[in-house]
Amino acid sequence: MGSLKEKLASQIPGQREEIRDLVKNYGDVVLSEATVAMAYGGMRGIKGLICDTSEVSPEKGLIIRGIPLLELTDKLPEEIFWLLVTGEVPSADELKGLQAEFSKRAGVPSYVWDVLRAMSKDSHPMAMISVGIMAMQNQSEFAKAYAAGVKKTEYWDSTLEDVLNLLAKLPELAAGIYRIRFNKGDLIPPDPKLDWGGNYAHMMGIPDPDGNLADLMRLYLTLHSDHESGNVSAHVCHTVGSALSDFYYALSAGLNGLAGPLHGLANQECLAFVLQMIDKFGGAPNDEQLTQYCWDTLNGGKVIPGYGHAVLRVTDPRFTAQVAWGKERIPEDPVFQTVAKMFDLVPGILKEHGKAKNPWPNVDAASGSLVYHFGITEFSYYTVLFSVSRALGVGAQLIYNRALGAPIERPKSVTTDFVRSFVTGKK
């Protein structure tokens, strides 16, 4: 039975050679043109990063290592991580070996809980998970190897160790934060017999007699794992990691970006919109009520949260997967019913309104409603769930970048005076 490290070690030489050949033979080929609007618009659309773990097609949505997401919804998060790192879905034996690695490496140090309990009682859960990760930075195998003078070609090895160690502990850390921050009682230790997502649900301590919450957690962690490298959390993690900061520093930084309202808060805003509608109508609205509510929102100069996407021009497959799960498991839930009804009606409303470039729902339109069903009503915690999942993708990207010797990221910036002179002279 081959380990993840053995699998990766066999792949790296060929991948390094391919990159060297591409740069040597085609290094002067132009990938993208940067316009003034792009520079002032957050670099939106500039092709300036390499990400081989996943891509987002405007017509197909998320594709992980060449496989459309909707073909992977039956996979465990551990299988997705193996796929992200190696480009292959693990065999049954390889999956078992990876799960054994996570189980062996689990266990958040006791001093971390002391640190988190010492934080202000109104601390944001995202601040807590960032602090918890940084409190474990002293355990970084990469930092130790770098200090000992490890060769550049071996950076990936200790980075892999860091990623495995931290991923093994993240569900326990996140579940413990839920119980500490929201006064849910004593911490629940991990169960070595459970898988990664199932263990997370178990340690949160929410009653789950039919196993639906554990199953939702597995799906949620799979769906949110990776989304190219240009989104804020992935890009920040990449940038910090490119300076050879270890995964603890890089992941903490990336999650600090995820905590921003423009990145990880969207699912909360979507759920709040649905709950306000249900409150107004005393239950799930009918078609006429929902249509009028949406038109009133648009006519009031507001947007319908969860609809539209910076890249996609079709329904987000992550939304499709979540709606399919909801229809199978919680079809009578009024919050989910409203989400499903919005999918039937809102695209038509937005098309008639005429201002939306993309009238189709994204992942955030559904995710909050599913979590809410199980009594996880603490909105500020939702981004922590996102964080645990996103760690899979950014961890895989960092391992890959270290294996290929990616350099420190250092784009060139210019001043507004330069732009003014440049465009004036050009015209």
ABEGO torsion letter per residue (X at the ends): XBBAAAAAAAAAAAAAAAAAAAAAAAAABBABBBBAAAAAAGGBGBBABBBAABBBBAAAEBBBGGBBAAAAAABBAAAAAAAAAAGBBBBAAAAAAAAAAAAAABGBBAAAAAAAAABBAABBAAAAAAAAAAAAAAABAAAAAAAAGBBAAAAAAAAAAAAAAAAAAAAAAAAAAAAAAAGAEBBBBBBAABBAAAAAAAAAGBBBAAGAAAAAAAAAAAAAABBEAABAAAAAAAAAAAAGBBAAAAAAAAAAAAABAAAAAAAAAAAAAAAAAAAAAGEBBBAAAAAAAAAAAAAAGBBBBGBEBAABABBBAAAAAAAAAAAAABAABAAAAAAAAAAAAAAAAAAAAGABABABBBAAAAAAAAAAAAGBABAAAAAAAAAAAAAAAAAAAAAAAAAAGBBBBBBBBBBAAAAAAAAAAAX
